[in-house]
């Protein structure tokens, strides 16, 4: 608001400004408005002014926002589980128990763990050497710093499993992807902001186990790959002759998986690509009476579905495994569960798996997936826990 300036009695006039006709010795200067007067005038003007209507969206949203405060992640998870039926536990004898089972990935032409230590790992993916964080590597490195500093790609930034960061390329600028192979199947490695590279090499032991089952079944095999990510398990299963359903909550990951299918030359194979929350999809499949001979579960510790669904592994895994038991065919081959970065043990996963697989016969195998370093005096890097039911 502009201040109202008045002339003081006897004060010299500013040059160039004509005198007021009311000024003079007998003229009484009006009282100078105070700040309080100005504020009162503003309030009176505001009261008199017509009120501007609120936007319709704001008027409608305000009551709803007042009634429904923003929920925390835990509250959203509980709300999503509120209407679920109770977990059903089958009857019958538990399968045989085999543990600990240590499944080891050895260095090869496609992949090798070159070194690890001091909270990092140095790997070779096809033609590239890659350096990135590894929380399990609490021992010292074996090789010289020059080997580490000369990597083709180095991840920098947040070292948490789901933290974001960026990649640095000391030798030459690299694109987002590069060509890779897994057991002769072509696909794309991929630099992501979450330090992952589009493939979890320790899963190769599960993939070979699965493809051996498919090729030796002597009958059509249906595979469900939940939390399918970039699709290597789905592509290898399809190449082996299975009818595959690939499910992931990320539209971007589904796009990457389909791109890998084109590169691998299996885009014409029977693969259904489903972008959906894993639990929601499994619930609908149970209602439809669908069944599968092999089911792969590779859930994260925490995740969100396409419609904001919350996944928390300890709260949701028992219910999901119940659904998996209902989706197993009359003559199933395997149910495979892998878990990363959780405060648990493979004995816990095995006990849960054993309860849901009562009456199936076969055996529960549980343990760890590990990767052996290349070279002499090699160590084993533990990457994840697993538990799998096998028919024989």
N, C-alpha and C positions, 0 to 999 in steps of 0.2 A: 504494500500500500504506500502511495506517495505521501510524504509529509506536507502539511499545509504551512508554508512559510509566511510570516507577517513581519512588518517593520517595527522595530522598537522605537519609542519616543526619543527624539534627539539623536538617534543613530544616523551616521552619515549614509547618504544614498549611494548605491553602487553606481559607478560611472556608466552613462549610456542608458539608464533606466529612468523613465519619467516619474515624477512624484505623483502620489495618489491624491485626487481632489479632496479626499476626506481627511488627509493628514494635516496637522497644524497644531498650534499650542492648545486650542480648546477641544481638540478631538480626543475622545476616550478610546483607547486601543482595546479591541475585543480580547477576551481571555483566550490565551493560547490553548488549543486542544491538547489534552494529555494523552498518554498511551492508553490509559483506561478508557477515555472517551472513544478512541479509535477502535479499541476492541469491542466496546459496546455497540458502536455503529456497525462493525462487521457482523456481529451476532444478529443484530436487528435486520440487517440486509439479508443475511442467510435465512432467517426465519421467514422473511417476506418473499424470498425468491421461490418460484415453483420448484418442487422436488423433481429431480430427474429420475425417471423410472429405472429400476435395476434391470439388467439383462435377464431375460427369461431363464437362461441356463443357471445364472447365479441364484435366482429366487428358488428354482426347483432343487438345486443341489444343496443349499444351505441346511434345510431340515434334515436331509439324509446324512450329511456330514456330521451334524450334531448328534444324530441317533446312532451312527455307526463309526466309532473312532477307528483309526488305523490299527490293524492287528499286527502283532509280532509274528515272526516266522513260526515259532512254536504254537502260537494260537491259531494261525492259519492251518498248520498241520493237524491240530486237534479238531478243528472245524471240519476239515476234509475227511477225517476218520469217524466223525460222529455218527453217521448213518450206516456205517459198515456192519455187516453181520459179524458175530463172534467167530474167531478162528476155530475151525474144526480140526480135531486131531484124530487121524485114522487109528483103527485098532489092528491088532495082529503083532507078529514078532518083528522086532527091529532087524534090519539087514546086518550082515556081518560087518565088523569094524576093522579097517586097516589104517593104522597111523603110527608114527608120522610117515607120510609119503612125501619125499622131496623130489619135485620134477625140475630138472635142470636143463637150461638152454645153453648149448655149447657154442663157442665162436665158429662162424662159418663165412661163406662168401657173401651172403645177404646182410649179415649183421654180426658185430662183435663188440663186446665190452672191453675196450683197450686198457682202461685203468679206472680206479675209483679211489676216493679218499678226500678228507678235509671238507666234507659236505657237498661234493660234486662227483660227476661221472663223466668219463671221456669215452664216446662210442663211435663206431663206424657204421654208417647206414649206406650200403652200396659204396658209391665213390666218395662220400663226404664224411669228414670227422666232425663230431658235434660235442660241444661241452655245455653241460647244464646242471642245475642243482640236483642233489640227491641226499635227502635227510638221513637215510640209513647209513651212508658212508661216513662213519665216525672214526675211521682209522686213517693212517697217513697214506699218501700216494706212493706208488712204486716208481713211476717214471719221472723224468726231468720236467722242469717248468716249461722248457721250450716245446715239448710235445703238447702241452696243454694250451700254451699261448698261440701255437700255430694252427689251432683248429679252424676249420672252414666256417663254422658258425658257433657263436658263444651267446648263451642266454644271459641277459642282465636284467636286474629289477627285482621284483618281489620273489623270494625263494619259497614261499608257501606253495603247497600243492595246487591251489586254485588261484594263486595270486597272479596279477598281470604284470607284464614286463615287455621287453623287446629283444630282438636279436641283433647282434653285431657281427659283421662279416669282415674279419681282418685281412683275408687274402684278396677277395674280389666280391663285388656286390652280387648277391644271389636273389632269385625270385622267391615267391611264396612256396613254390613246389619244386620237386626234382624227381626224376624217375627212380623207382625202386622195384624190387622183386621179392616174392616170398614163395619158396618152393616152386619156382618157375612161373609164378603168376605175377604179371606186371601191375603196378599201381603207383600212386603218387605219394611220396613223403611230403609233409606240409609243416611249415613253420607257423605255429600258432602263438598268440599272446599269452597262453597259459603254460608255456614251456614244453608242451607236448608236440609230437612230430607226426601225428596222424596214424601211429601204430604203436602197440604195446608189444614189444618183441618177446617178452616172457610168455605171452599167450600162445606162442607157436606150439608148445607141447600139448595144449588143449586142442588146437586146430588139427594136428596130426592124429591125435586120438580120435577126434570126431570123423575125419575123412576116412580113417581105417574102418570105423564102424559102418559108415555109409557104403563103402566099396565092398565090404564083406557081408552085408546084410542079405544080399540076394533077393531083395524085394524093394518096392518104392519106399522111400524114407522122407518124412516131413520134419523139417527143422524150424524151430522158433528161436530167433536171435534177439533177445531183449537187451536194451541199452547197446544197440549195435554199432554206434559210433561211425567210423569211416568204412566199415563193411567188409574187412578182410575175411572174417569168419564166414560171413554170408557168401562171399564170392568163392571161397575154397569149397564150401559145402555144395554150392550149385555146380561147380566144376566137377565135383565127385559124383554128381548125379541126383542130388536131393532137391526136393521142392521146398523153397526157403521163404520164410516170412521174416523180414527185417524191420525192427521197431526201434525208433529213437525219438526223443522229445524235441530234438533240435532240427529245425528245418535246414539249417546250414549243413549239419552233419549228414543229413539225408542227401543233400545235393552233392557233397563230397563223395559219398558212397556210390551214388549213381554214376558220377564221373569216373570213379575207379572201375566200375563195372564195364564201362565203355572201353577204357584203356586195357582192361584184362581180357576183353573179347568174350565176355559172358553176359552181355546185356540182353541176349536173346534167351537166356536160361530162365526157368520159372522162379523169379524172385519178386515178391510183393514188398513194396517200399511203403512203410506206414509211419507217418509223423504223428505220434500220439504219446500221451502219458502211459507208461508201462502198466501201471495198476489198472487204469481205466480200460485199456485195450484188453488186458487179461480177463477182466470182469465180463466184458462183452463176448469174448471168445467162449468163456464158460457157458454163458446163456445160450450161445449158438450151438453148443455141443461140439465145438472143434476139438481136435486132438492132434498131438505131435509125438513123434518117436524120439527126438532129441531136442532138449531145451538148453540153451545157453543163457546164463544170467551173469552180467558183469556190471552190477550197480555201483554208482558213486556213493560216497558217504552222505552227501547232500545234493539235491538237485531240484529243479522246477520243471513242470510240464508246460506244454504250449498255452494252457489256459490258467497258468498260475498255480497249478497243483504243486504241493510241497512233498518232496521225498526225503525222508530221514531214515537211514538204514536200520537202526535198532527198533524204531517204532513201526516201520512198514514191512520189513523183511518177513516176519512170521506170516502175515496175511498174504503177501505175494507168493510165498512158498506153498501155502494152502491152495491158491489158485493154480500154481504149477502142477501140483499133484492131480488136480481135477483135469488138467489139460493133457496129462500123459495118456498115450494110447493104450489099447488093451495089450499090446506087445512092445513096450518101450525099450529103448536102448540105453539112454543116459540122461541125467539131469546134472548140469555142471554149474557151480556157483563160485565166483571169484570175488574177493573183497579187498579193497585197497585202503590204506591209511586209516584204519579203525583201531580203537582201543579194545581189542578182543583177541581171541586165539582161535586157531583152527579147531580146537576141541569144542569151543562154543558153537561154531558153524556146524561141526559134525553132529553134535547133540541135537541141534535144531533140524538138520537134514534127516537124521535117524528117526525122529518123531513123525515127520511128514511122510517118510517112506516106509512106515510100518506096513507089513503085509505084502510088500513088493518082491521080497527075496533079494537076490543079488548082494551087493556090498556097498558100503560107504567108504570111500578113500578120502583122506583129509591130510593136509599138510601145507607146504609152502612152495611157491614158484620162485626159483632162484636162477641167476645168470652167472656163469663162470667167466672170470676174466681170461683174456688171451695171454699167452706167454707162460713163462716159468713162474713158479711160486704163486700160482693163481689163487685168488680167494673167491668166495661165493657171495654175491649180492642178493639179499632177500628183497623181493619186490611186492609180494602180495600173499594173502592166505587163500586157500581154496578148500572146497569140499564138493565131492561129486558122487552121485549114486550111479552105479554101473550094473547092468543086468546080469553079468557073469564075472 
